[in-house]
Structure formats: structure tokens, C-alpha cells
Amino acid sequence: MRNVRNLLAAGILAATATGFYNEVKAEVSTFIGEVKPELEIRPRFDWTSKNATPGATEDATALTTRIRLGAHINKIFNIEGLKAYIELNDVSDFIDDKRTYGDSCPASPECKYPFIADPSITRLTEAKISYTWGKTTLLLGRTRVNLDDQRFISDANWRQTPQTFGVVAIHTKEIPNLDLLMAMIYQRKWWAQDGLISTNATGVNFTNTSSLDWSPSKAPLVFHGTYTFVPALKLTGYAYLITDASNTYGLNAKGDIDAGGIKFNYLAEYATQKDPSNTKYLPTKPKVDGDFWRVYLGASHSSGFGARVGYYEMSEYKIDGGVTKRGFSTPLTTYHGFEGWADVLAAGTANGFYYGLKAWHITLNYKHKQYGNFDLIYYKFDTKKTSPNGSTYGNEIDIQYTKNITQRFSILLKGAFYMADKSIPLNAATGAPSSPSKDVSKYWIQLTYKY
């Protein structure tokens, strides 16, 4: 019944959004200069092979629908530059007997299906107010945060419930060619149900943590700056001081080079991680000693064809004087966007790889206004430090097709195929012997309507 009500509500909202906008504008025009509604309906079908979660005995299917309703409020009290945004996100599950939302397999006798991370949740995902003067913006409230290509901080929007952060931030472009962001994070909301805090020996387990709150004295800090010399050279420096996790400092160079019918793009980046400045959920600071570097080179042709090849490394755990120091990790990114869409390596992305990670990736794509966009990605995953069982995690092939059917309606078809090295354990937290990794396949069909 809840699913039916949500679909009916979505239909009514889509049909009456324009009338709602005009009525609200007329009623509050003395206090608000403009109200602009925003609506998204995103049904998705998932199929996941049983090997995706150790202990599962049957393949899983899921049919979920995301309804996202937002409102942009501009010129509050008729003050130019003072605006707000509020967004409600509801996820409904239409096949609730074919999946599990926890990592309880095989301990729970009810657990037969692999993990799919899109439970039914209704949540206020964004509620923020900002004031802009000139080229500077002050922002307060819960919001999505996406920095650079989302390698370190992301809204993880592939999940039906996105990741959002409570922030106090200042963003400025007052200095020519320089883009600066400084932010304090006081809250982090994830896709899981509220109230779950999980820790391990090396820190907060961000994979299993649905909600984190920090006081001003304990809050994570974000510093990010980009200087554009020319389109072919942009330098970005950053410091992400994440409470309970690590302090990350890094620098990257990137750019675009137009060579007539072919456009080249590149990226070179290095980052290092140390112990966090603050902890709240842990009695002592976790020990961290990691580094990360990557390079890639891409090219696209005016005909729509493109390609990219890249390589990156994330350092392994280290034993120093009997103390375990965690390797490099990116706990606030989208786990789905990196290390393959099959999400087999997601725990390592969030908490570090015990033996480290070396990865090659090759992307081929084709973009066409009439026929849609095709993407093919190949990954080769190896350990950075040889484990007792070898040095190869496995390979993965990801494919995707997207097309805009109309201006507001689009379709996505997607698949991920992870081919494991059967001898390498993937216990990222300890590196201890575990069940051998197995091949994993996943498929998705997604429709999106936006107003």
C-alpha cells in the first residue's frame, strides 16, 4: 500500500507541479522573490548474483523507486543573493523478499540473498540556506558535496538515497582564476537507516555507518583550491581533515588540450594520509600511514568516439613496531564510482586495502545525440604488496548505455562483470584468510524523469 501511495503522489506532483509553483509564488511573493519546484522519479531494477555476498545462496532482484522533491527559494525577504533549497527523498522497495540490507550472511539463517544497498528510507536530504555577494557564497545546512571527480568526497548519487553533509562553508572566486572552498562538516548522512555507528581496530567503519555528528571542536575540515593557468593546466591543492578517519593532503594537475578534431585531457595526482587530527567515536586516534597516486590520459574525437587509459595505486597496511597502520582509503567517496561497479572492492575503498591496490583501467566510449551514449570500462586489479596467496585480485568489465528519450525522460542500461582470482582473500580490514573471492555479475535497468 505504501508503494501505491508513493506512485500516486508522484503522478499528482508531476501533473500539478506548474500549478503548485504559480500558487506558492502568488502567496509568498512579499517574502520570497521566486520558488522553483524540482521533481525526480527514478525507478530501478537490480539483479545481483549470489556470489556478491559471502554466504548468500540465491541471486537477488530488487525493484526500487526514488522520488525526490525539492524547492529552490530565491530572494528570501526580497534580499538579492539570499536563497535556500530543501529536498525530500523517498525510496520505496517493491521486491522486499529478494534481498538483504545487512552484511549478516552467513550468520543469519534468513539471509539467502546478496546485499543491495538501497533500503526503503524517507529522508530530508538537503536543507540549506546561502548568501552570495559578488563571487563569494556563504552556506549553512545539509547539502550534497562533490569535489573534483568525486575521488575523495561525493554525494554517492548512484545510491537511491544520496550521501549528504551538514556544512558551514565559504566558497569564493574573487581572485581571478582562483577557486577556493573552506568548509566545516558537522554531520554526515548515508544510505542506511539512522542510528548505526560501527567501528573497527583502525577507525570508524564508514561502510556500515549511517549517520555521524560532530561538535565544532571535533568537526572535519575541508580546504580545496584550484588555480587555472590556462585550460591546459589547472593545479588543485586540498586538505581533508576527516575526524575519526585520517588527514589527507594532496595535489593534482589536470587540463584539456584542443588539437583540432581531437581533444586530449589528462590528470596527474598525489596524496598522502596521516593520523586524524580529531576523534569522537574512538578512544584513541587510528594509526594511518598511506599514499595514493594516479595518472590518466584521455582523448575524444568530434565524431563522438573517445578513449582513456589510467593507472593508480593505494598503499597497503603497514606494521611499525608492532602497531598496525592503515593504508590509503577514501571513506567519503562513492564506493560504486571507483574500483568497479560490481562493488567487490568497496570495503577496501572505504577502509583501506590490507595488501594495497594497483589498478589499470581502460575506457572506450561513444556519444551520439540520436543513438545515445555507450561506455565500456576494463579494470585489472592487483595487490601492491604480495599476499601469501598471490598478487592479483581480479579483472572487471563494466558496460553502460544511456539515452535521453525526451528532454525530461531518460533510460540507463548497465552491467558489471567481476572475474576473480580465486586465491586472494578480500578481507580489507585485517588481511586474514577468508573465503576466496568469486566471480560477481550485476545488471541494472533505470528510468529517470526530471522536472
Order of alpha helices (4+ residues) and beta strands (2+ residues): alpha-beta-beta-beta-beta-beta-beta-beta-beta-beta-beta-beta-beta-beta-beta-beta-beta-beta-beta-alpha-beta-beta-beta-beta-beta
